[in-house]
């Protein structure tokens, strides 16, 4: 007997991982943790973390923080909220962690980004503004991930 997952099991896991990713995209501002996400798709937290990283190339926590930072960038560009207000608006509970992670992903602290980018995307369609301001990670796509996940 082998411990390798069957094709049906792999596809089922992929669908559940996509549901987790979609939930993080929708509920980024809510308190989310790996245990709660795993319970929602009937997986163990360890299995969810391993499979999420294998398929999407980053941990669930890292993915969630990237979504939060992307939303924070949009709010900071608007210029009507303080950095602290933006921090809490996107679901972060620690201003220090938010600022550190923002700086890692974007390259400048949130206050500097707010000053530099306020009004930069005015009049630009939101879909284009999101695309041109999206934080980029310096990582290669996961070559071992299923092709369906790489296209998602």
N, C-alpha and C positions, 0 to 999 in steps of 0.2 A: 504494500500500500504506500502511496506517495503523499507527501505533504504539499505538493505543488497545487495551487488553486486551479480549478477548472476554468475553461473559457467563460462559462456562465457566471461563475463566482467573480471573475475579474471584471466582467461587464457590470455586474451588480455593484461591486465596490466602486467602480468608476462613476456610476450613476449617483451613488451615495456621496462620493467626494464632490461631485458637481453640485449636489444639493447643499452641501456644507459651504462651498465657495459662494454659491448664490445667496445663501443666508447671510454670510459675512458682507457681501456687497449691499444687501438690502438693510441690514440691521447693524451696520458698522458703529453707529452712535450708541448702541445699547451695550450693557456689560455682557461680554461674551468670553467664555473660557473653553478650552479644549474639552473638558469633561462634559459640559453642557452640549457642545456641538456634537460630540460623539454619542451622547445619549439620544439626541434627536434623530440619529440615523442608525441606531442600534449597533454601534461599534464600540470597542474599547478605546480609551483615549490614546493608548500607545499605538494601536493599529492605525487609528486615524492619523496620528502625527507622522508615522513612518510612511504610510501610503500617500498622504497629501504631499509630503516632501518629495517622494519618488515621482509622483505624477506631475506636480505643478512646479517643482524646483525650489520650493521654499516652505518653511514651516507654516502651520496655520496662523500662529501669532504674527510672524513676519508679514504674511499676506494681509491680515487684518490691519496691522499698523500702516502698511502701504496705502490701503484704501482710506484710512483715516487721514493720512498725510495729504493724499490727493484732494480730499474734500476740504481740508484745512487750507490748502493752497488756493482753492477757489474762493473761500470765505475771506482770506487775507487779501486777495486781489480786489475784492469789493471795497475794502478799506473802512467799513462802518463798524467793525467789531475789533476789540482789543485782542491781543494774542491770548490772554487768559480766557476770554470769552470763547474764542475759537477752540482752544484746547478742550474746554468742557463741552462745547457744542458737538464736537466730533467723537465724543465718548471717552476721552482720556481723563484719568482722574489725577494725574500728576503732571504739573506744569514742567518740572525738570525732565521727566522721561519724554514728554511730548517734544520739548525743545531739543533735547539730545537727538532723538530719532529724526525729527524734522531736519536738523542740520546734517545728519548722516546721509539722508536720502536726497536732499535738495542742494546741499553744498553751502548754504548760508542759514543763519538763525532765522526763526520766524519773523522777528521784528524787522530785520534787514530786508527779508523778502517782501514784507508788507509795504515798506517804504519804497523799495525799488519797483515793485510790480503794480502798485495801485494805479488803476486806469490803463495799464499796458494792453489789456485785452478788451477794452471798451469798444463796443460795436462789433466785436468778433462773435460769430455764432458759438454758443457754449460747447458744442461738440468739437469744434476746431480748437478753441481755447484749451480744452482738456487735453487734446492730443499734443499740442505744441508745448504745454507746460508740464506734462506728465513726468514724474521723477523716474529716472532710468537706473536700473540696477546693473551692476557690472557682473553679469553671470551669463553663462552659455545655456541654451535650452537643454533640458534633460533628454539625452539621446535614448535612454532606456524607457522613457515614458511612452505609453500607447499613443499612436498617431492621433487618435480622436482627442486626447487631452491637450496635445500641442496646438491643435487648431482651435480649441475652445477659448 
